[in-house]
Amino acid sequence: MYRTKRLPRKVSALQTISRWLDDELRRHQVDERTAFRIQLAAEELFTNMVRHNVSLSAEEIVLEVEVSPERVRLVLIDHDVEPWNPASAPPVAVDAPAAEREPGGLGVHLLRNLMDGLEYAYEGGAMRVEAVVERAT
Amino acid sequence: MFELEIVIRLRGRFDAAQAERVQPRLEAVHTSAVVDFAELTYISSAALGLLFAAQKRLQEAGHELVLVNLSPHVREVFAIAGFDSIFRIE
């Protein structure tokens, strides 16, 4: 069974998201490592949507979370937006010296490395991103 | 001999919503400083970007931020970002 929440397109909604997720994850006794990763996915994907997507209807962003004994699945849906695939973000040169690197661009890089699943879909004007983290055994 | 050590203590969540509040405080640091993560429970890319910008600016002036007491989850994020070679982590 999954739980849903609708959030305004504002970075300040992060506090509401983190509390809501924290309650859900605690209720299911999700381990600290998995909870950290799901919180990170929620923030990185939500802030990407707020900053990169122009919603024609200003409809709220939908978050879904589903916790099973094996994994946690997080879905974010943004309606009435242009297609934009976060997975298309260029790779980060993590081995480059500081002088050759710029701040930023790390969000998708972190998710690529910390999620067990990361899928993007675009249909009927809605962008849907699903992140999955396998629970520690 | 007199030594002044600047310690920046981070608490709770350091996320994109907090970044605006923290940015001017990091920009006000002009010498080497210790950043204590002991009470930090969460960090995201927005916070990493701010810390990186501060480190880059300080290193160019011959200074640095030294990071201490990182939790395993936060340390893993730094490693994935390639920041363990940019910051001294103790």
Backbone of each chain as ProteinMPNN parsed JSONL, in Angstrom:
{"seq_chain_A": "MYRTKRLPRKVSALQTISRWLDDELRRHQVDERTAFRIQLAAEELFTNMVRHNVSLSAEEIVLEVEVSPERVRLVLIDHDVEPWNPASAPPVAVDAPAAEREPGGLGVHLLRNLMDGLEYAYEGGAMRVEAVVERAT", "coords_chain_A": {"N_chain_A": [[0.843, -1.199, 0.0], [0.491, 2.211, -0.822], [1.331, 5.607, 0.092], [0.255, 8.949, -0.403], [1.163, 12.323, -1.177], [0.567, 15.766, -1.787], [2.392, 18.51, -2.984], [3.249, 21.994, -2.881], [4.893, 23.903, -5.494], [7.515, 24.684, -4.382], [10.718, 25.261, -2.965], [10.758, 25.497, -0.264], [8.952, 23.642, 0.597], [10.313, 21.406, 1.238], [10.753, 20.852, 3.934], [8.274, 19.963, 4.855], [8.072, 17.67, 3.281], [10.237, 16.127, 4.22], [9.507, 15.654, 6.871], [7.09, 14.27, 6.56], [7.937, 11.994, 5.122], [9.725, 10.991, 6.996], [7.995, 10.249, 9.092], [6.523, 8.216, 7.785], [8.536, 6.349, 7.158], [9.604, 5.73, 9.639], [7.374, 4.569, 10.815], [7.265, 2.183, 9.527], [9.545, 1.082, 10.405], [11.907, 1.431, 8.949], [15.292, 1.039, 8.066], [18.153, 3.103, 8.954], [20.02, 3.691, 6.892], [18.604, 3.192, 4.491], [16.518, 5.006, 4.842], [17.89, 7.453, 4.805], [18.737, 7.502, 2.132], [16.31, 7.533, 0.751], [15.236, 9.947, 1.618], [17.115, 11.624, 0.456], [16.698, 11.116, -2.276], [14.09, 12.106, -2.526], [14.454, 14.858, -1.995], [16.353, 15.656, -4.012], [15.053, 15.006, -6.426], [12.63, 16.393, -6.17], [13.483, 19.111, -5.903], [14.746, 19.386, -8.351], [12.536, 19.228, -10.054], [11.089, 21.491, -9.258], [12.866, 23.518, -9.97], [13.571, 23.085, -12.661], [11.337, 22.378, -14.183], [8.702, 23.837, -15.968], [5.588, 24.369, -15.076], [2.561, 24.363, -16.708], [0.099, 24.563, -15.587], [0.537, 25.049, -12.991], [0.111, 23.051, -11.209], [0.157, 21.007, -8.26], [3.028, 19.111, -7.121], [3.172, 15.611, -7.014], [3.827, 13.226, -4.551], [4.585, 9.861, -3.932], [4.889, 7.18, -1.693], [5.934, 3.915, -1.066], [6.234, 1.289, 1.102], [7.702, -1.777, 1.49], [8.52, -5.037, 2.88], [10.898, -5.6, 1.607], [11.81, -3.371, 0.131], [11.904, 0.244, -0.487], [9.859, 2.354, -2.3], [9.795, 5.275, -4.127], [7.908, 7.752, -5.665], [7.668, 10.497, -7.841], [5.537, 12.824, -9.314], [4.999, 15.123, -11.841], [2.839, 17.383, -13.238], [1.628, 18.617, -16.446], [3.985, 19.547, -17.733], [7.008, 20.224, -19.668], [8.844, 17.66, -21.402], [11.62, 16.358, -19.67], [14.437, 14.725, -18.954], [15.945, 13.694, -16.101], [17.974, 11.861, -16.021], [19.478, 12.401, -18.181], [21.366, 14.206, -17.536], [24.716, 15.445, -17.627], [27.65, 13.377, -16.958], [29.505, 13.587, -13.855], [32.747, 14.798, -13.306], [34.295, 13.31, -11.106], [36.878, 12.779, -10.339], [38.385, 14.928, -10.975], [40.564, 17.716, -10.183], [39.903, 20.214, -7.614], [40.118, 22.794, -8.697], [39.292, 22.489, -11.276], [36.689, 21.869, -11.14], [33.182, 22.66, -10.77], [30.773, 24.048, -8.474], [27.734, 22.273, -7.877], [25.403, 20.273, -9.875], [25.53, 17.775, -8.819], [23.406, 16.309, -7.857], [21.9, 14.399, -9.487], [23.997, 12.702, -10.029], [24.571, 11.654, -7.466], [22.189, 10.252, -7.02], [22.265, 8.343, -9.07], [24.242, 6.721, -8.093], [23.394, 5.92, -5.548], [20.83, 4.9, -5.577], [18.889, 1.904, -5.989], [17.248, 1.556, -8.05], [16.204, 3.654, -10.698], [13.956, 5.327, -12.477], [12.572, 6.951, -15.308], [9.724, 8.472, -16.744], [7.569, 9.786, -19.27], [4.449, 10.955, -19.969], [1.493, 11.968, -21.508], [1.897, 14.661, -20.856], [2.782, 14.567, -18.298], [5.446, 14.193, -16.03], [7.181, 11.521, -14.644], [9.019, 10.159, -12.073], [10.685, 7.446, -10.687], [12.157, 6.162, -7.818], [14.018, 3.599, -6.286], [14.924, 1.921, -3.33], [16.591, -0.757, -1.996], [15.937, -2.404, 1.02], [18.106, -2.656, 3.848], [19.335, -5.801, 4.943]], "CA_chain_A": [[0.0, 0.0, 0.0], [1.311, 3.413, -0.874], [0.787, 6.847, 0.638], [0.427, 10.048, -1.358], [1.106, 13.69, -0.674], [0.706, 16.797, -2.823], [3.221, 19.599, -2.458], [3.387, 23.163, -3.748], [6.162, 23.943, -6.23], [8.404, 25.59, -3.655], [11.791, 24.556, -2.262], [10.432, 25.508, 1.168], [8.138, 22.457, 0.918], [11.202, 20.296, 1.625], [10.578, 20.535, 5.353], [7.062, 19.132, 4.931], [8.394, 16.375, 2.671], [11.125, 15.332, 5.073], [8.744, 15.195, 8.05], [6.119, 13.272, 6.104], [8.68, 10.767, 4.843], [10.275, 10.486, 8.259], [6.896, 9.557, 9.777], [6.207, 6.983, 7.054], [9.649, 5.397, 7.237], [9.678, 5.26, 11.032], [6.208, 3.715, 11.066], [7.599, 0.858, 8.979], [10.85, 0.695, 10.971], [12.907, 1.392, 7.872], [16.636, 1.276, 8.607], [18.695, 4.456, 8.793], [20.676, 3.833, 5.588], [17.557, 3.285, 3.467], [15.793, 6.257, 5.071], [18.753, 8.544, 4.325], [18.733, 7.492, 0.671], [14.988, 7.938, 0.265], [15.154, 11.394, 1.862], [17.956, 12.277, -0.548], [15.998, 11.024, -3.564], [12.944, 13.024, -2.501], [14.915, 16.241, -2.135], [17.003, 15.922, -5.295], [14.067, 14.952, -7.505], [11.658, 17.479, -5.98], [14.087, 20.41, -6.229], [14.931, 19.405, -9.814], [11.243, 19.535, -10.678], [10.743, 22.888, -8.953], [13.788, 24.439, -10.644], [13.723, 22.866, -14.11], [10.067, 22.201, -14.881], [7.744, 24.933, -15.993], [4.265, 23.751, -15.117], [1.607, 25.27, -17.35], [-1.087, 24.713, -14.747], [1.0, 25.26, -11.609], [-0.441, 21.98, -10.377], [1.098, 20.567, -7.238], [3.831, 17.915, -7.388], [2.652, 14.479, -6.237], [4.79, 12.252, -4.041], [4.041, 8.597, -3.438], [5.893, 6.305, -1.089], [5.437, 2.57, -0.776], [7.237, 0.553, 1.871], [7.473, -3.219, 1.636], [9.62, -5.597, 3.684], [12.143, -5.686, 0.825], [12.303, -2.129, -0.479], [11.072, 1.455, -0.437], [9.685, 2.915, -3.637], [9.37, 6.673, -4.068], [7.521, 8.235, -6.991], [7.289, 11.913, -7.935], [4.829, 13.09, -10.576], [4.819, 16.557, -12.105], [1.884, 17.464, -14.349], [1.609, 19.757, -17.382], [5.349, 20.073, -17.908], [7.739, 19.774, -20.846], [9.673, 16.5, -21.057], [13.009, 16.606, -19.269], [14.886, 13.503, -18.294], [17.09, 13.984, -15.229], [19.049, 10.902, -16.289], [20.289, 12.911, -19.285], [22.37, 15.138, -16.997], [26.058, 14.949, -17.95], [28.361, 12.78, -15.82], [30.342, 14.498, -13.075], [34.157, 14.374, -13.277], [34.587, 13.288, -9.67], [38.319, 12.663, -10.091], [39.064, 16.171, -11.357], [40.932, 18.554, -9.027], [38.914, 21.236, -7.268], [40.237, 23.956, -9.587], [38.628, 22.2, -12.56], [35.28, 21.519, -10.905], [32.272, 23.738, -10.38], [29.725, 23.574, -7.552], [26.467, 21.952, -8.519], [25.34, 19.15, -10.793], [25.82, 16.52, -8.121], [22.188, 15.634, -7.42], [21.636, 13.2, -10.286], [25.161, 11.82, -9.828], [24.371, 10.941, -6.195], [21.088, 9.29, -7.159], [22.735, 7.226, -9.903], [25.114, 5.856, -7.287], [22.814, 5.492, -4.272], [19.543, 4.228, -5.761], [18.924, 0.581, -6.605], [16.482, 1.711, -9.273], [15.85, 5.045, -10.977], [13.305, 5.275, -13.785], [11.904, 8.174, -15.732], [8.72, 8.283, -17.796], [6.834, 11.012, -19.606], [3.249, 10.561, -20.702], [0.345, 12.872, -21.373], [2.287, 15.923, -20.242], [3.22, 14.371, -16.91], [6.764, 13.582, -15.835], [7.12, 10.608, -13.501], [10.322, 9.574, -11.737], [10.585, 6.458, -9.611], [13.426, 5.764, -7.198], [13.846, 2.423, -5.429], [16.043, 1.542, -2.475], [16.419, -2.057, -1.333], [16.189, -2.262, 2.459], [19.225, -3.454, 4.367], [18.824, -7.024, 5.586]], "C_chain_A": [[0.877, 1.247, 0.0], [0.57, 4.615, -0.302], [1.133, 7.987, -0.317], [0.371, 11.387, -0.652], [1.301, 14.65, -1.834], [1.426, 17.99, -2.225], [3.252, 20.78, -3.422], [4.779, 23.209, -4.374], [7.1, 24.964, -5.592], [9.468, 24.771, -2.933], [11.494, 24.494, -0.762], [9.548, 24.326, 1.578], [9.001, 21.28, 1.365], [11.017, 19.88, 3.076], [9.357, 19.622, 5.546], [7.347, 17.731, 4.394], [9.219, 15.52, 3.632], [10.384, 14.815, 6.303], [7.767, 14.086, 7.678], [6.812, 11.934, 5.846], [9.219, 10.135, 6.12], [9.203, 9.702, 9.023], [6.601, 8.206, 9.121], [7.292, 5.927, 7.264], [9.812, 4.849, 8.651], [8.56, 4.265, 11.33], [6.477, 2.289, 10.59], [8.974, 0.375, 9.438], [11.917, 0.513, 9.886], [14.263, 1.78, 8.454], [17.165, 2.657, 8.185], [19.297, 4.692, 7.404], [19.636, 4.03, 4.475], [16.815, 4.612, 3.605], [16.594, 7.46, 4.555], [18.664, 8.632, 2.798], [17.388, 7.942, 0.1], [14.782, 9.443, 0.48], [15.948, 12.151, 0.797], [17.27, 12.266, -1.918], [14.847, 12.022, -3.626], [13.414, 14.459, -2.704], [15.479, 16.517, -3.529], [15.982, 15.947, -6.436], [13.064, 16.099, -7.392], [12.27, 18.836, -6.37], [14.392, 20.511, -7.725], [13.641, 19.795, -10.512], [10.872, 21.001, -10.463], [11.587, 23.836, -9.796], [13.792, 24.297, -12.156], [12.395, 22.796, -14.849], [9.24, 23.473, -14.827], [6.369, 24.297, -16.135], [3.263, 24.759, -15.666], [0.394, 25.523, -16.461], [-0.74, 25.009, -13.286], [0.422, 24.222, -10.651], [0.62, 21.49, -9.39], [1.854, 19.298, -7.683], [3.346, 16.8, -6.451], [3.804, 13.568, -5.82], [4.043, 11.009, -3.595], [5.173, 7.827, -2.785], [5.234, 4.983, -0.744], [6.556, 1.798, -0.077], [6.826, -0.915, 1.944], [8.611, -3.779, 2.48], [10.953, -5.585, 2.937], [12.698, -4.327, 0.405], [11.376, -0.964, -0.198], [11.056, 2.044, -1.847], [9.132, 4.325, -3.491], [9.07, 7.14, -5.479], [7.166, 9.713, -6.889], [6.665, 12.133, -9.306], [4.599, 14.594, -10.696], [3.974, 16.705, -13.368], [2.084, 18.719, -15.204], [2.976, 20.395, -17.549], [5.942, 19.565, -19.218], [8.578, 18.562, -20.448], [11.1, 16.916, -20.72], [13.462, 15.424, -18.444], [16.101, 13.795, -17.42], [18.267, 13.047, -15.481], [19.946, 11.378, -17.427], [21.343, 13.912, -18.809], [23.769, 14.584, -17.26], [26.742, 14.34, -16.732], [29.256, 13.806, -15.13], [31.768, 13.942, -13.031], [34.634, 14.383, -11.828], [36.079, 13.2, -9.354], [39.085, 13.94, -10.422], [39.446, 16.972, -10.115], [39.918, 19.666, -8.824], [38.931, 22.409, -8.246], [39.476, 23.751, -10.891], [37.157, 21.843, -12.386], [34.475, 22.746, -10.516], [31.267, 23.185, -9.376], [28.47, 23.22, -8.358], [26.575, 20.75, -9.439], [25.531, 17.796, -10.14], [24.579, 15.686, -7.812], [21.929, 14.33, -8.157], [22.774, 12.196, -10.118], [25.001, 11.0, -8.532], [23.289, 9.877, -6.344], [21.499, 8.092, -8.007], [23.53, 6.222, -9.077], [24.445, 5.271, -6.047], [21.469, 4.769, -4.415], [19.759, 2.841, -6.359], [18.105, 0.568, -7.887], [16.123, 3.166, -9.457], [15.267, 5.08, -12.385], [12.53, 6.545, -14.06], [10.883, 7.826, -16.798], [8.014, 9.604, -18.035], [5.637, 10.604, -20.45], [2.135, 11.56, -20.444], [0.68, 14.164, -20.654], [2.747, 15.798, -18.798], [4.575, 13.666, -16.871], [6.698, 12.745, -14.563], [8.513, 10.025, -13.279], [10.144, 8.639, -10.547], [11.976, 6.081, -9.121], [13.145, 4.596, -6.253], [15.115, 2.191, -4.618], [15.705, 0.207, -1.812], [16.78, -1.884, 0.141], [17.346, -3.162, 2.899], [18.657, -4.661, 5.095], [19.611, -7.292, 6.876]], "O_chain_A": [[1.87, 1.328, 0.723], [-0.658, 4.628, -0.224], [2.184, 7.977, -0.957], [-0.356, 11.571, 0.325], [2.088, 14.395, -2.746], [1.122, 18.429, -1.115], [3.279, 20.592, -4.638], [5.726, 22.624, -3.847], [7.433, 25.981, -6.2], [9.172, 23.723, -2.359], [11.918, 23.566, -0.073], [9.409, 24.04, 2.767], [8.475, 20.265, 1.822], [11.113, 18.699, 3.408], [9.404, 18.647, 6.296], [6.92, 16.734, 4.975], [8.933, 14.339, 3.83], [10.6, 13.681, 6.733], [7.636, 13.092, 8.392], [6.347, 10.883, 6.287], [9.176, 8.918, 6.301], [9.474, 8.618, 9.541], [6.45, 7.191, 9.8], [6.996, 4.76, 7.516], [10.114, 3.672, 8.846], [8.768, 3.257, 12.006], [5.985, 1.321, 11.169], [9.499, -0.614, 8.926], [12.709, -0.429, 9.914], [14.369, 2.728, 9.232], [16.701, 3.271, 7.224], [19.109, 5.755, 6.811], [19.772, 4.917, 3.633], [16.516, 5.267, 2.607], [16.034, 8.37, 3.944], [18.532, 9.723, 2.244], [17.336, 8.646, -0.909], [14.22, 10.125, -0.377], [15.507, 13.188, 0.301], [17.261, 13.272, -2.628], [14.649, 12.696, -4.636], [12.832, 15.195, -3.501], [15.116, 17.512, -4.157], [16.044, 16.812, -7.31], [12.692, 16.705, -8.397], [11.642, 19.616, -7.086], [14.308, 21.594, -8.304], [13.648, 20.596, -11.447], [10.397, 21.669, -11.381], [11.082, 24.846, -10.285], [13.995, 25.281, -12.867], [12.336, 23.124, -16.034], [9.098, 24.099, -13.777], [6.03, 23.754, -17.187], [3.135, 25.87, -15.151], [-0.257, 26.562, -16.564], [-1.628, 25.195, -12.454], [0.264, 24.471, -9.456], [1.82, 21.554, -9.659], [1.37, 18.527, -8.511], [3.14, 17.019, -5.257], [4.645, 13.193, -6.637], [2.993, 11.098, -2.958], [6.299, 7.83, -3.285], [4.129, 4.938, -0.204], [7.667, 1.673, -0.593], [5.734, -1.243, 2.406], [9.572, -3.065, 2.768], [12.015, -5.563, 3.559], [13.914, -4.149, 0.329], [10.244, -1.13, 0.256], [12.093, 2.206, -2.489], [8.126, 4.542, -2.815], [9.879, 6.95, -6.387], [6.458, 10.132, -5.973], [7.194, 11.688, -10.324], [4.079, 15.24, -9.787], [4.346, 16.215, -14.434], [2.626, 19.728, -14.752], [3.116, 21.617, -17.514], [5.447, 18.602, -19.805], [8.983, 18.441, -19.292], [11.701, 17.733, -21.418], [12.931, 15.16, -17.365], [17.172, 14.111, -17.938], [19.414, 13.389, -15.194], [21.036, 10.842, -17.63], [22.13, 14.409, -19.615], [23.988, 13.379, -17.129], [26.458, 14.732, -15.601], [29.705, 14.771, -15.748], [31.971, 12.76, -12.754], [35.286, 15.326, -11.378], [36.5, 13.507, -8.239], [40.289, 14.027, -10.181], [38.743, 16.922, -9.106], [39.17, 20.019, -9.736], [37.881, 22.954, -8.584], [39.064, 24.715, -11.535], [36.461, 21.55, -13.358], [35.009, 23.731, -10.006], [30.94, 21.999, -9.411], [28.2, 23.818, -9.4], [27.667, 20.271, -9.746], [25.677, 16.784, -10.826], [24.687, 14.491, -7.537], [21.759, 13.281, -7.536], [22.543, 10.988, -10.07], [25.266, 9.798, -8.517], [23.436, 8.752, -5.866], [21.129, 6.958, -7.704], [23.49, 5.019, -9.336], [24.879, 4.235, -5.544], [21.019, 4.104, -3.481], [20.691, 2.626, -7.134], [18.254, -0.331, -8.714], [15.774, 3.849, -8.494], [15.985, 4.888, -13.367], [11.916, 7.132, -13.168], [11.139, 6.984, -17.659], [7.878, 10.43, -17.132], [5.785, 9.989, -21.506], [1.872, 11.943, -19.304], [-0.15, 14.707, -19.924], [3.063, 16.796, -18.151], [4.812, 12.686, -17.577], [6.215, 13.209, -13.53], [9.111, 9.462, -14.196], [9.534, 8.997, -9.539], [12.855, 5.73, -9.908], [12.159, 4.603, -5.515], [16.227, 2.255, -5.141], [14.673, 0.064, -1.156], [17.806, -1.288, 0.469], [17.532, -4.267, 2.39], [17.635, -4.567, 5.774], [19.342, -8.271, 7.571]]}, "seq_chain_B": "MFELEIVIRLRGRFDAAQAERVQPRLEAVHTSAVVDFAELTYISSAALGLLFAAQKRLQEAGHELVLVNLSPHVREVFAIAGFDSIFRIE", "coords_chain_B": {"N_chain_B": [[52.336, 30.922, 22.464], [49.716, 32.074, 20.477], [46.738, 30.681, 19.272], [43.996, 30.683, 17.152], [41.156, 28.869, 16.666], [38.74, 28.271, 14.323], [35.569, 26.954, 14.521], [32.959, 25.448, 12.86], [29.781, 24.445, 13.504], [27.556, 22.07, 12.379], [24.12, 21.323, 12.382], [21.407, 18.979, 12.457], [19.428, 18.919, 9.528], [20.995, 19.569, 6.458], [19.942, 20.922, 3.866], [18.506, 21.849, 0.632], [16.67, 23.793, 1.297], [17.777, 24.958, 3.522], [20.066, 26.0, 2.545], [20.226, 28.668, 1.575], [20.235, 30.127, 3.91], [22.561, 29.316, 5.139], [24.572, 29.919, 3.355], [25.569, 32.755, 3.348], [26.928, 32.699, 5.77], [28.957, 30.84, 5.397], [30.314, 32.169, 3.41], [31.38, 34.195, 4.824], [33.581, 33.2, 6.013], [37.023, 33.408, 6.082], [39.399, 32.217, 6.561], [41.272, 29.246, 7.497], [39.192, 26.616, 8.749], [37.43, 24.44, 11.0], [34.936, 22.128, 10.284], [32.345, 20.82, 11.966], [30.61, 17.895, 11.918], [29.197, 16.416, 13.722], [26.583, 16.578, 14.738], [25.056, 16.546, 12.526], [22.545, 15.218, 10.548], [21.784, 14.784, 7.977], [22.535, 15.392, 4.544], [22.557, 17.089, 1.41], [22.883, 17.495, -2.209], [22.775, 20.235, -2.624], [23.858, 21.349, -0.32], [26.402, 20.213, -0.432], [27.385, 21.533, -2.654], [27.619, 24.169, -1.694], [29.53, 23.885, 0.355], [31.666, 22.978, -1.167], [32.14, 25.209, -2.832], [32.989, 27.047, -0.914], [35.293, 25.747, 0.005], [36.893, 25.717, -2.298], [37.31, 28.44, -2.754], [38.646, 29.126, -0.373], [40.922, 27.475, -0.517], [42.234, 28.542, -2.687], [43.227, 30.773, -1.525], [45.073, 29.771, 0.153], [44.076, 28.514, 2.381], [41.837, 26.237, 4.204], [38.91, 24.13, 4.607], [38.407, 21.837, 7.184], [36.974, 18.76, 7.708], [35.131, 17.153, 10.239], [33.98, 14.342, 12.212], [32.024, 12.984, 10.591], [29.063, 11.195, 9.804], [28.582, 7.729, 8.816], [26.797, 7.652, 6.581], [26.802, 10.264, 5.59], [29.478, 10.54, 5.031], [29.759, 8.684, 2.999], [28.329, 9.935, 0.969], [30.011, 12.127, 0.482], [32.226, 10.74, -0.518], [31.206, 9.6, -2.873], [30.717, 11.888, -4.295], [33.253, 12.574, -4.878], [34.583, 14.149, -3.155], [36.24, 13.438, -1.124], [38.829, 13.717, -1.81], [39.136, 16.363, -2.042], [38.503, 17.633, 0.274], [39.965, 17.646, 3.532], [39.266, 15.06, 5.585], [38.553, 14.151, 8.788]], "CA_chain_B": [[51.829, 31.174, 21.121], [48.256, 32.156, 20.447], [46.114, 30.12, 18.074], [42.537, 30.8, 17.13], [40.576, 27.848, 15.794], [37.332, 28.526, 14.007], [34.809, 25.706, 14.378], [31.584, 25.624, 12.383], [29.028, 23.24, 13.886], [26.343, 21.865, 11.586], [23.154, 20.515, 13.135], [20.147, 18.605, 11.806], [19.432, 18.696, 8.081], [21.586, 20.613, 5.62], [19.318, 20.653, 2.571], [18.384, 23.007, -0.248], [15.887, 24.834, 1.973], [18.664, 25.617, 4.488], [21.269, 26.491, 1.867], [20.242, 30.142, 1.501], [20.536, 30.647, 5.244], [23.936, 28.969, 5.494], [25.53, 30.461, 2.369], [26.307, 33.948, 3.786], [27.813, 32.365, 6.901], [30.165, 30.223, 4.832], [31.031, 33.196, 2.648], [32.047, 35.09, 5.779], [34.799, 32.534, 6.504], [38.154, 33.802, 5.233], [40.61, 31.527, 6.986], [41.003, 27.822, 7.712], [38.197, 26.363, 9.79], [36.977, 23.06, 11.191], [33.482, 21.976, 10.182], [31.989, 19.669, 12.799], [29.387, 17.257, 11.423], [28.74, 15.454, 14.736], [25.127, 16.628, 14.937], [24.399, 16.638, 11.221], [21.921, 13.928, 10.259], [21.433, 14.644, 6.564], [23.133, 16.395, 3.655], [22.165, 16.865, 0.016], [23.801, 18.095, -3.186], [22.783, 21.696, -2.457], [24.821, 21.64, 0.74], [27.732, 19.862, -0.939], [27.804, 22.611, -3.546], [28.032, 25.322, -0.881], [30.799, 23.554, 1.025], [32.698, 22.931, -2.209], [32.455, 26.59, -3.239], [33.777, 27.647, 0.164], [36.608, 25.107, 0.017], [37.64, 26.161, -3.478], [37.695, 29.839, -2.496], [39.649, 29.154, 0.699], [42.17, 26.844, -0.979], [42.915, 29.497, -3.573], [43.889, 31.757, -0.652], [46.001, 29.059, 1.026], [43.387, 28.019, 3.572], [40.991, 25.073, 3.895], [37.956, 23.617, 5.591], [38.695, 20.469, 7.607], [35.687, 18.189, 8.119], [35.286, 16.146, 11.295], [32.811, 13.658, 12.789], [30.984, 12.671, 9.61], [28.405, 9.889, 9.964], [28.882, 6.875, 7.651], [25.976, 8.0, 5.421], [27.279, 11.545, 5.06], [30.82, 10.285, 4.478], [29.572, 7.986, 1.724], [27.926, 10.951, 0.003], [31.229, 12.865, 0.132], [33.073, 9.878, -1.347], [30.59, 9.472, -4.199], [30.891, 13.191, -4.962], [34.675, 12.79, -5.144], [35.03, 15.227, -2.261], [37.216, 12.985, -0.121], [40.159, 14.169, -2.223], [39.104, 17.838, -2.063], [38.456, 18.03, 1.687], [40.615, 16.793, 4.54], [38.193, 14.528, 6.428], [39.197, 13.503, 9.951]], "C_chain_B": [[50.292, 31.136, 21.135], [47.729, 31.559, 19.148], [44.609, 30.251, 18.196], [41.998, 29.76, 16.157], [39.104, 28.169, 15.566], [36.637, 27.187, 13.777], [33.38, 26.047, 13.958], [30.839, 24.335, 12.711], [27.74, 23.171, 13.064], [25.406, 20.954, 12.37], [21.938, 20.18, 12.272], [20.311, 18.327, 10.326], [20.076, 19.876, 7.363], [21.087, 20.331, 4.202], [19.179, 21.944, 1.769], [17.613, 24.14, 0.42], [16.744, 25.612, 2.976], [19.823, 26.343, 3.798], [21.348, 28.02, 1.84], [20.658, 30.761, 2.823], [22.019, 30.439, 5.588], [24.957, 29.669, 4.589], [26.265, 31.715, 2.853], [27.261, 33.665, 4.945], [29.091, 31.701, 6.402], [30.992, 31.248, 4.075], [31.784, 34.16, 3.564], [33.324, 34.476, 6.353], [35.942, 32.843, 5.545], [39.462, 33.177, 5.663], [40.273, 30.054, 7.21], [40.039, 27.622, 8.874], [37.886, 24.871, 9.842], [35.454, 23.058, 11.053], [33.104, 20.683, 10.889], [30.611, 19.134, 12.39], [28.726, 16.369, 12.492], [27.218, 15.426, 14.885], [24.364, 16.795, 13.633], [23.838, 15.273, 10.85], [21.723, 13.69, 8.764], [22.115, 15.739, 5.754], [22.729, 16.062, 2.222], [23.141, 17.586, -0.903], [23.869, 19.61, -3.049], [23.809, 22.107, -1.405], [26.238, 21.319, 0.289], [28.27, 20.978, -1.83], [28.303, 23.825, -2.779], [29.379, 25.063, -0.208], [31.946, 23.514, 0.015], [33.112, 24.34, -2.625], [33.316, 27.283, -2.184], [35.192, 27.071, 0.181], [37.475, 25.604, -1.136], [38.167, 27.585, -3.263], [38.797, 29.906, -1.446], [40.985, 28.565, 0.235], [42.949, 27.779, -1.894], [43.667, 30.557, -2.776], [44.832, 31.079, 0.346], [45.391, 28.552, 2.316], [42.566, 26.776, 3.202], [39.951, 24.852, 4.991], [38.369, 22.182, 5.909], [37.405, 19.908, 8.197], [35.901, 17.095, 9.161], [33.927, 15.551, 11.687], [31.673, 13.406, 11.796], [30.374, 11.303, 9.908], [28.732, 9.051, 8.726], [28.082, 7.264, 6.404], [26.471, 9.287, 4.768], [28.645, 11.344, 4.405], [30.712, 9.59, 3.118], [29.189, 8.971, 0.623], [29.144, 11.771, -0.45], [32.125, 12.037, -0.797], [32.52, 9.777, -2.76], [30.762, 10.769, -4.995], [32.35, 13.442, -5.331], [35.266, 13.849, -4.243], [36.041, 14.759, -1.218], [38.644, 13.328, -0.534], [40.24, 15.698, -2.24], [39.099, 18.394, -0.635], [39.347, 17.107, 2.509], [39.506, 16.365, 5.499], [38.835, 13.741, 7.567], [38.141, 12.863, 10.839]], "O_chain_B": [[49.68, 30.258, 21.743], [48.209, 31.886, 18.062], [44.031, 29.956, 19.242], [42.339, 29.766, 14.975], [38.331, 28.318, 16.513], [37.064, 26.389, 12.943], [32.69, 26.828, 14.613], [31.22, 23.258, 12.251], [26.94, 24.107, 13.062], [25.828, 19.951, 12.945], [21.496, 20.993, 11.46], [21.212, 17.596, 9.914], [19.747, 21.032, 7.626], [21.722, 19.602, 3.44], [19.672, 22.996, 2.175], [17.867, 25.313, 0.145], [16.476, 26.782, 3.249], [20.477, 27.196, 4.398], [22.415, 28.595, 2.057], [21.341, 31.785, 2.859], [22.642, 31.276, 6.24], [26.071, 29.97, 5.017], [27.493, 31.747, 2.777], [28.291, 34.326, 5.077], [30.177, 31.965, 6.919], [32.222, 31.202, 4.094], [32.707, 34.851, 3.132], [34.062, 35.135, 7.086], [35.848, 32.577, 4.347], [40.525, 33.567, 5.18], [39.109, 29.663, 7.121], [40.067, 28.364, 9.856], [38.057, 24.145, 8.863], [34.77, 23.895, 11.642], [33.492, 19.593, 10.469], [29.597, 19.822, 12.501], [27.782, 15.643, 12.182], [26.635, 14.37, 15.13], [23.182, 17.139, 13.629], [24.567, 14.282, 10.838], [21.52, 12.557, 8.328], [22.255, 16.871, 6.216], [22.579, 14.892, 1.868], [24.101, 18.208, -0.446], [24.908, 20.21, -3.327], [24.535, 23.085, -1.578], [27.171, 22.062, 0.591], [29.45, 21.324, -1.772], [29.296, 24.442, -3.164], [30.257, 25.926, -0.206], [33.056, 23.96, 0.305], [34.301, 24.627, -2.756], [34.252, 28.012, -2.513], [36.168, 27.803, 0.349], [38.661, 25.878, -0.954], [39.325, 27.883, -3.557], [39.767, 30.648, -1.602], [42.048, 29.095, 0.558], [44.18, 27.8, -1.873], [44.617, 31.164, -3.271], [45.332, 31.721, 1.269], [46.114, 28.196, 3.247], [42.588, 26.319, 2.059], [40.091, 25.315, 6.123], [38.649, 21.401, 5.001], [36.811, 20.517, 9.086], [36.749, 16.219, 8.988], [32.88, 16.175, 11.515], [30.501, 13.593, 12.124], [31.095, 10.358, 10.23], [29.117, 9.601, 7.695], [28.61, 7.217, 5.293], [26.548, 9.383, 3.543], [28.927, 11.914, 3.351], [31.483, 9.877, 2.202], [29.657, 8.862, -0.511], [29.283, 12.071, -1.636], [32.707, 12.567, -1.743], [33.27, 9.858, -3.733], [30.932, 10.743, -6.214], [32.654, 14.415, -6.021], [36.334, 14.391, -4.532], [36.631, 15.575, -0.509], [39.565, 13.244, 0.278], [41.32, 16.256, -2.436], [39.62, 19.478, -0.373], [39.466, 15.919, 2.206], [38.881, 17.204, 6.148], [39.569, 12.781, 7.333], [38.474, 12.269, 11.864]]}, "name": "protein", "num_of_chains": 2, "seq": "MYRTKRLPRKVSALQTISRWLDDELRRHQVDERTAFRIQLAAEELFTNMVRHNVSLSAEEIVLEVEVSPERVRLVLIDHDVEPWNPASAPPVAVDAPAAEREPGGLGVHLLRNLMDGLEYAYEGGAMRVEAVVERATMFELEIVIRLRGRFDAAQAERVQPRLEAVHTSAVVDFAELTYISSAALGLLFAAQKRLQEAGHELVLVNLSPHVREVFAIAGFDSIFRIE"}
